[in-house]
Each structure stands twice: as structure tokens, then as C-alpha cells.
């Protein structure tokens, strides 16, 4: 395939307008394509259709099939192709159509994407972004609602990030594409249509830093991706009960922002973490261990995990009972002796 250098075409997003997370991601991809001729996008149905969630909508028409194209239905082949392209100077952005669809590419990602830089003593970099729509909240059936973040964060060599709002989605995607190291970019499906009034292009905190979204003094509530909304709702409910909840959006799952998290926990002396994935062996276990090791003598109570249940993801009719809610968070906090 001949890779043509298209003329730069910037997004025409007006300043300070409501935009969804999906729209912000589209704008970020469009601007990256316009700014850098080595950026290419491919995956299943990302071309003329614009992807299942329409995140790549219009990019194939604007930049042509030499820059944005549909791949065969084979995730291992998608990532394997991206590896070769990255080794020869391209910056591929590939989409795994749904979270569980990424598993056929697991060997390529963990054995090659994550290890190539180290294997070559830094001689070969792989500037690849692997987009993975993940988690539940959309009434998806089996294989369409997994939270697979623990698999990727357990793999050294991968940067794993997840935005929770449109501004972060744009900023973090631009930064991920510019990175010379591979990035697993987890996109919470239930937040694709959430809108904020923002001005693009926007530059937020570095993608590897957590952000304090709401200050509080009684407990630190850690969340990421789809559960950030739940954490903020919990803080509002807690306030009505006289509880001051500090909410932190982790944003980067690997590397972990110890500085921001530990500063908050040392202030509040209590910590809880929310995620949709099953609790056993989940990402929250690593967070709890890490915070306990580094702030043990500041803790007034054990760290809590509010998570999905230890079962396969349920059918759509049972989804609302499986996902963590603000009420479940408050009930968990009530188990502490205050």
C-alpha cells in the first residue's frame, strides 16, 4: 500500500461548544492526521462506516484510504501490521472494535508491542496507539462489555490510559499519538455520548498524571474511565450525609501517579477505589496494595474496593445490578467505623 502525504486539514470545531467524548476523539484523530503524515488509522469498519461508535466518522472521506482504511477481521493481524509499520517510521492508530475483541491480539501486544523497545536496547521504538472501547453501561451482550485493564497494566512496556471526559479524551489522544512508546488507550463506551462545553484544541494535564476533580477532607475516592461519573455522584450523595469526599480521576493506570494519590490519602486518611471489572485480581487490588505500602501509617481504616462481581459480565437486563453505583459506594463507606 502506498502511503500518500495528504495536505494538512485541521478540524473546524468552533471554540467553546458542546462536544461529546466521541466527537473529541474524532477531532483529536483528525488533527493528528493533518499535522503528521506518518499517522495512519486502521481497524475493523473504521473506514467509510466510521467505526461502530463513529469515532472515525468522516476521516476516510477527508484523508483517503491510504491514511484511514478498513482491515480484515483479525485483531492479531491488525496489531502485527501496526508493529511492522511502526518499526519503519509510521505512527499507526488501530482500533480493537470491542474490549474482548482485543484478546486475539494479546500475544502480539504482550510479547512484541510491549517488549520491542527493551529487546532492542532502545534502538527500535513502537509509536502505536491501540484504541480499545471498554467496560459496560450500553446494554452490550457477552464479549462486548469487558473491563480488561488489569491484563494490560500487568504488562511492563505498555502505557495504559483512560479518559473520563471530552477534554481529556482530546488531549490524551493527541499526547498518546505523539508518544514514541506504545499506548493502550481505553475508551469508556458509556461515556462516548457525554458532552462538555470545551474549546478545541485543548491541552489538559499530562496523560500520565491523575487529577483531583473534587476536593474533600474525609475520604479519597479513586476512579477512572466510566466510574469517574459514579465517584462524583457518590460525593454529592455523601455531602448530603455530611461526608466530604475527595474524587481523583486516575487517568493513567500505568504508570501510576503516586504523588497525586498519596498526597490526597495522607490528607483524608481513608481511601476507596471503584472499577467495573470483577473485584478478585482486579486493578483495584494493585491500587490498594500500592497505597497501603506507601501510606500505611496515615490510614485510619482499610482501603475499600467497590467493583463488579466475580462473575462473567451479565446479560443487559442484569447490567444495572452488576455495575457499581453511588449507592453501593456510600454503603461501602458506611462499613467503616468513623
C-alpha positions in Angstrom: 0.0 0.0 0.0 1.3 3.4 -0.9 1.1 5.9 1.9 0.4 9.3 0.5 1.0 12.6 2.3 -2.3 14.4 2.3 -2.5 18.2 2.7 -3.0 19.4 6.2 -6.7 19.8 7.1 -7.4 20.9 10.6 -10.7 20.4 12.5 -13.2 23.1 12.1 -14.5 22.8 15.6 -15.8 26.2 16.8 -14.5 27.4 20.1 -16.3 26.7 23.4 -19.1 24.4 22.1 -20.7 21.3 23.5 -18.9 18.2 22.3 -19.2 14.6 23.2 -16.2 12.4 24.1 -16.6 10.6 20.8 -16.6 13.9 19.0 -13.5 15.0 20.9 -11.7 11.8 19.9 -12.6 12.3 16.3 -11.2 15.8 16.4 -8.0 14.6 18.0 -7.6 11.9 15.3 -8.4 14.4 12.6 -5.9 16.9 13.9 -3.2 14.3 14.3 -3.7 13.1 10.7 -3.5 16.7 9.5 -0.4 17.5 11.5 1.7 14.4 10.8 1.7 12.5 7.5 3.1 9.4 9.3 -0.1 8.9 11.3 -2.4 6.3 9.9 -5.6 4.8 11.2 -7.0 1.3 10.5 -9.1 -1.4 12.0 -12.4 -3.2 11.5 -15.0 -0.8 10.0 -13.1 2.4 10.8 -13.1 3.5 7.2 -16.3 4.6 5.4 -18.6 3.5 8.2 -16.6 5.5 10.8 -16.4 2.7 13.3 -19.1 1.0 15.5 -19.2 4.1 17.7 -18.5 6.5 14.8 -15.2 7.8 16.4 -13.5 7.7 13.0 -16.5 9.2 11.2 -15.6 11.2 8.1 -11.8 10.6 8.4 -11.7 8.2 5.5 -13.5 10.6 3.2 -11.3 13.5 4.3 -7.9 11.8 4.2 -8.4 9.0 1.8 -8.0 5.2 2.1 -4.2 5.5 2.2 -4.5 7.1 5.6 -7.7 5.6 7.1 -8.8 2.2 6.0 -10.7 -1.0 6.9 -8.7 -4.0 7.9 -9.6 -7.7 7.6 -11.4 -9.2 10.6 -8.3 -10.3 12.5 -7.0 -8.5 15.5 -3.7 -10.3 15.7 -3.1 -9.2 12.1 -4.1 -5.6 12.8 -1.6 -5.3 15.6 1.1 -7.3 13.8 0.7 -4.9 10.8 1.0 -1.9 13.1 4.2 -3.3 14.6 5.8 -3.5 11.2 4.6 -0.1 10.2 5.9 1.5 13.5 9.3 -0.1 13.0 9.6 1.6 9.7 8.6 5.1 10.9 4.9 5.3 10.8 2.6 6.1 13.7 -0.3 3.7 13.4 -3.5 4.1 15.5 -5.5 0.9 15.5 -8.9 0.1 16.9 -10.0 -3.1 18.6 -13.7 -2.9 17.9 -14.8 -4.0 21.4 -12.9 -4.8 24.5 -13.0 -8.6 24.4 -12.2 -8.5 20.7 -8.6 -7.5 21.7 -7.9 -10.9 23.1 -6.9 -12.5 19.8 -4.1 -9.8 19.6 -3.0 -10.5 23.2 0.2 -12.3 22.1 1.2 -9.6 19.7 0.6 -6.9 22.3 2.3 -8.5 25.3 5.1 -10.3 23.5 6.1 -7.8 20.8 4.5 -4.4 21.3 5.4 -4.2 24.9 8.9 -5.7 24.6 10.4 -4.4 21.4 11.9 -1.2 22.9 13.6 -3.2 25.7 14.5 -6.1 23.4 16.4 -3.8 21.1 18.1 -1.8 23.9 16.2 1.3 22.8 17.1 1.0 19.1 13.5 0.4 18.0 10.5 2.3 19.2 6.9 1.4 18.5 4.8 4.6 18.5 1.5 2.7 18.3 -1.8 3.6 19.8 -4.2 0.7 20.4 -7.7 2.1 20.9 -10.0 -0.2 22.9 -13.6 0.7 23.7 -14.2 -0.9 27.0 -16.5 -1.5 30.0 -20.3 -1.7 30.2 -23.2 0.6 30.6 -24.5 0.3 27.0 -26.6 -2.9 27.2 -23.9 -4.9 25.4 -24.0 -8.7 25.1 -21.2 -11.1 26.0 -17.8 -10.2 24.6 -18.9 -6.5 24.3 -18.6 -5.2 27.9 -15.3 -6.4 29.3 -13.0 -4.4 31.6 -9.7 -5.8 30.6 -7.4 -3.1 32.1 -5.6 -5.4 34.5 -4.3 -7.5 31.7 -2.6 -4.5 30.1 -1.4 -2.8 33.3 0.3 -6.1 34.3 2.4 -5.9 31.2 5.6 -3.8 31.5 6.3 -1.7 28.5 2.8 -0.5 27.9 1.4 2.9 28.9 -2.3 2.4 29.8 -4.6 5.5 29.9 -8.3 6.1 30.0 -10.1 9.5 29.8 -13.4 10.2 31.5 -14.5 13.4 29.7 -14.2 15.1 26.3 -11.4 17.5 27.1 -9.2 14.7 28.5 -10.1 12.5 25.5 -8.8 15.0 23.0 -5.7 16.0 25.0 -4.7 12.5 25.9 -5.3 11.1 22.4 -3.0 13.8 20.9 -0.3 13.0 23.5 -0.7 9.3 23.0 -0.2 9.6 19.2 2.9 11.8 19.8 4.4 9.3 22.2 7.3 7.1 20.9 6.2 4.3 23.2 3.1 2.1 22.7 -0.1 3.3 24.4 -3.2 1.2 25.3 -6.0 3.8 25.0 -9.1 2.6 26.8 -12.2 4.4 25.8 -15.2 4.0 28.2 -18.1 3.2 25.9 -20.8 4.5 28.3 -19.1 7.9 28.2 -18.9 8.3 24.4 -22.0 10.5 24.3 -21.3 12.6 27.4 -20.9 16.2 26.5 -19.0 19.2 27.9 -18.6 22.7 26.7 -14.9 23.0 25.7 -12.7 24.7 23.2 -10.6 22.7 20.9 -7.7 22.1 20.6 -7.3 21.8 24.3 -4.3 20.8 26.4 -5.0 19.2 29.7 -2.7 17.7 32.4 -0.1 15.2 31.0 -1.8 11.9 30.3 0.3 10.1 33.0 -1.0 12.4 35.8 -4.1 12.0 37.9 -6.3 14.9 38.5 -8.3 16.0 41.6 -11.8 16.6 40.3 -13.4 17.5 43.7 -11.7 18.3 46.9 -12.7 16.8 50.2 -11.4 16.0 53.7 -12.9 12.7 54.9 -12.1 10.1 52.2 -10.2 9.8 48.9 -12.3 8.2 46.2 -10.2 6.9 43.3 -11.9 6.2 40.0 -11.1 6.1 36.3 -12.9 6.0 32.9 -16.6 5.1 33.4 -16.6 5.1 37.2 -15.5 8.7 37.5 -19.1 9.8 37.0 -20.1 7.3 39.7 -17.5 8.7 42.1 -18.7 12.3 41.5 -22.3 11.2 42.2 -21.1 9.5 45.3 -19.5 12.7 46.5 -22.8 14.6 46.1 -24.7 11.9 48.0 -22.0 11.9 50.7 -22.2 15.6 51.1 -25.9 15.3 51.9 -24.9 13.0 54.7 -22.2 15.3 56.0 -19.3 13.3 54.3 -16.6 15.3 52.5 -15.4 13.1 49.6 -12.3 13.9 47.5 -12.6 12.5 44.0 -9.5 11.7 41.9 -9.6 10.7 38.3 -6.6 8.4 37.9 -6.5 8.9 34.1 -3.2 6.9 33.8 -3.5 3.3 35.0 0.2 2.6 34.1 2.3 4.4 35.1 0.5 5.2 38.3 0.6 8.7 39.7 1.7 8.0 43.3 2.3 11.7 44.0 -1.2 12.9 43.5 -2.9 9.9 45.1 -0.7 9.7 48.1 -1.0 13.4 48.9 -4.7 13.0 49.0 -4.7 9.9 51.1 -2.3 11.4 53.6 -4.8 14.3 53.9 -8.0 12.3 54.3 -6.6 9.1 55.9 -9.2 7.0 54.1 -9.3 5.6 50.6 -11.6 3.6 48.3 -11.3 2.7 44.7 -14.1 2.0 42.2 -14.0 -0.1 39.0 -16.4 -2.1 36.9 -14.1 -5.1 36.5 -14.6 -8.1 38.8 -13.0 -7.4 42.2 -10.8 -10.5 42.5 -7.4 -9.8 40.9 -8.8 -6.5 39.6 -6.9 -3.3 39.1 -8.2 -2.0 42.5 -6.2 -4.7 44.2 -3.0 -3.2 42.9 -4.1 0.3 43.9 -5.0 -0.8 47.4 -1.6 -2.6 47.8 0.3 0.3 46.5 -1.4 2.9 48.7 -1.1 0.6 51.7 2.6 0.2 51.2 3.3 3.9 50.8 0.8 5.5 53.2 0.1 2.8 55.8 0.7 4.9 58.9 -1.7 7.6 57.5 -4.6 5.2 57.1 -7.4 5.2 59.6 -9.2 2.3 58.0 -8.6 -0.5 55.5 -8.8 0.5 51.8 -12.1 -0.4 50.2 -12.8 -1.7 46.7 -16.2 -1.2 45.1 -16.2 -3.3 41.9 -18.1 -5.6 39.7 -19.0 -9.0 41.0 -16.8 -12.1 40.4 -18.9 -13.4 37.6 -18.8 -13.2 33.8 -20.4 -10.0 32.6 -24.2 -10.4 32.8 -26.9 -10.0 30.2 -28.2 -6.5 29.5 -31.2 -6.9 31.8 -29.0 -7.6 34.8 -26.3 -5.0 34.0 -27.7 -2.3 36.3 -27.3 -4.8 39.2 -23.7 -5.6 38.3 -22.2 -2.1 37.8 -21.1 -0.1 40.8 -23.5 2.7 41.8 -23.2 5.7 44.0 -25.5 4.0 46.5 -23.1 1.0 46.6 -20.2 3.3 47.2 -21.9 5.0 50.1 -23.0 1.7 51.6 -19.4 0.5 51.4 -18.1 3.7 53.1 -20.7 3.1 55.9 -18.9 -0.2 56.8 -16.0 1.8 58.3 -16.0 2.9 61.9 -15.9 6.6 61.7 
